[in-house]
Amino acid sequence: MAKMVNPDISGKQYQEGSLKDWKNYEYYVLARDEYTCQLCHKHGEGVKLVVHHIVYRSQGGTDRVDNLITLCTNCHTTKNHQPGGKLYKWMKAKKKVTKQLKGATFMNILRKRIMTTFPEASFQYGSQTYVDRKNLLLPKGHFMDAIAISGIK
């Protein structure tokens, strides 16, 4: 995947990959889990989501995306983290996440074709759009993302 995004990638940059920064991990996990709590299956507006470590970091869990899962704040509770709680049981069972973003491969192929057809075009990753939108104090939304991407100050 990294080579498809950047054919010139090598060394440490290749090893760290596109998921090196936490926000990228978070976006990936939320998208992979279709912005749905993987415990109670709630989704949509009004549902606050967080990214949870299946094997807790205090127990040696990593930030690898196969150890991260989407939960709503109603399920991501102290009680569920304690012995007997659902998240604690997941940790002990070392629950595995097997779903992957197969669509990402398609999008990378599509991006290459667009960039070849329209060489004057540029692209921007969602993680940068998020930062730009926040810096402009804009609310979340497709139109607001378009404004942020435009480079307006």
BAFI-245556 format. One record per residue (C-alpha): x, y negated, z. Coordinates in steps of 0.1 Angstrom, whole numbers, plus 5000, padded with zeros to 4 digits. Each point is the difference from the previous one (the first is absolute). Example, Ala and Ser with C-alpha at 12.3 -4.5 7.8 and 13.67 -1.06 7.14 Angstrom:
BAFI-245556
512350455078/501449664993/
end
This chain:
BAFI-245556
500050005000/502749755009/501850064967/496749934982/499649675018/503649904996/502150214975/503249825013/499550105036/502950175017/501850075033/498649875032/497149824982/498950334985/500350195033/497949735018/497450004973/497149764995/498550105034/503049875021/498149705016/497250075024/497349804981/500750224970/499550315021/496849865014/498649914966/500950344986/498450195028/496849795000/499750044962/500850385002/497350045027/497549794979/499749745028/498150265021/500550125035/501350354998/498450095033/496449874998/500049914963/498849645005/500949754973/498949674985/499649655013/500049965037/502250315006/503449905013/502650254989/503550085013/502850234989/500750275027/503150225005/498750365001/503150115019/500549715024/503349814996/500650065037/499950374991/502449974971/497549924973/501249814970/498749724977/499850244971/496649974983/499350375006/500049915038/497749704996/496250004998/497249754999/497849965030/497449745011/500549825032/497150195016/501950324995/503549875007/499549995038/502150075030/497650285009/500650174966/503749975005/500050185034/500150385005/496750144990/499349714975/499650054963/503149824990/502150185026/498750334986/501049894965/503549925013/500450345017/498750174968/502349784979/497149924977/501149984964/498849744975/500150154965/498149754979/502349804978/499649694978/499950174965/498549694987/503349825006/501650204973/497349894975/500349645011/503850014994/499550134965/497349744994/502349725013/502850104977/497750004970/498649665009/503549865005/501150144966/496949864983/500149665017/503649935007/499249655013/497850155028/501350045035/498750215029/499949975037/499550265027/497149985025/502449975029/501349674986/496549884990/499050075037/502849785013/499349724974/496350005008/500749985037/502549714995/497349814981/497550085028/497650164975/497450265010/500250354986/498450044966/500850074963/499649634991/502249895028/502650264990/499949864965/500749655014/502950135021/501550194970/499749684978/502949845020/497949705010/501549815030/
end
